[in-house]
Amino acid sequence: MFAEQIKNVVDKIDGSIAGLIMGLDGIALEQYVVPDREFDMNTVGMEFSFILTQARKAGELLEIGGVSEMVVKAEGLTLLTRMMTDEYFLAVVLGPEANFGKTRFLMRLAEDKLRPEL
């Protein structure tokens, strides 16, 4: 189920690179990389799980609520993360030409299907 949903999101976005579902502990439940692309999605996910944890702690400390989404835009790619539960997030990596809005929409739809399984 997890692999199918990640693949569904990533394959519907022109210019997407990879996606994964990971716990804040840095352990991936499932990942998918577009065929013919080499990308270390697991390492990216592990690094950003730490950042999400810190952002979540900051939100609690400042009493502004939890983190629901985080976006990191770099020169060569964009990483979107969406918290699905208190412990698990969905992340998608996009190339510069990919549609950011469509990605957010598809991630929201996937969350509805994935959350009950987590």
N, C-alpha and C positions, 0 to 999 in steps of 0.2 A: 504493500500500500504506500509506504513512504517513498520508495524509489519511483513509483508510477506518478505520484503527485509532483515530486521535484522535477522529473523529466517533462511532465506536462507543462509546468510553468516555464522552464528554461527553453524548451523547444518552440514555444509559441512567441518568443521574443527574438526578432532578428537582431543579431549582434550580441546575444547573451553568450556567456562563457561557461558558467557552472552554477551549481546550487547545492545546498546541503541542509540537513536538519541536525542540530547539535545541541547538547546540553551545556549549561553554563560551566560545567566541570571540564569542558574541552573534549568530550567524547562524542564523536559523530555517530548518529544512528544510521544515517544513509547520506550518500553524496552522488552527484552526477556531474560529469564533465562532458561538454559537447564533443562528439567524435571529431577526431583530427585536431583537437586542441590539447595542448599540454598545459596543465594548470594544477598547482598544488592546493586544492581547495581545503584539504584537511588542515594544513598549516595556517592558512588564512583564517579559517574558522576558529582554530584554537587561540590565535592571537586576539581576535575580536571578541571571543567569549570573555576574556579578561577585561577588555574595555567595556563591554556591556555590563559586566558585574560591577565595575567601578561606577559607571553612570547610574546604575540602579541604586547603589549605596548613596551616591550624591543626592539623588532624588528623594530618598527616604530621609536623609539628614536635613535637607532643605524643606521637607514636608511639601513637595510639589507633585508627588505621585510617582508611579512607576514609569519605566521606559517602555513605550510600545513599539517604536521604530527608531532606527538609527541609520543614517546615510553617511558614507565616507566617499568623497569624490576626489580621486587622484588624477594625475595627468593622463594615465593610460587606461583607467577603469573606474567604475563606480560600484561600490558594495552597498547593497540594501540589506538590512536585517530587520526582522519583525518577530517580536516575542509572541509565542503562541500559548505558553503557560508560564508559570513562575520560573521554570527551570529550562525550558526548551525554546529555541529560536529557529527560524527559517532564514537562510541567507542566500542571496542571488548576486552573482558578479556579472556586470555588464561591460561591454566594450563602449567606447565613446559614442558610437552611432546608435546605440540601443535606446528604445523608448522607455523612459523612466516612469511615466504615468501608467502605462500599460502594465509594467512590471509590478508596481504597487497594487494595482487592481487585481492582477492574477494571484499575487501573494495573499491578498485578503481572502479571495475565494478558496485558495488551497488551505488556508488556516481553518476555515469552517469545516473542511473535510478531515484535516489532520488532528485537530485538537482532541476529539473524542478518543482517538487511538493513543494519545500520549497520557 
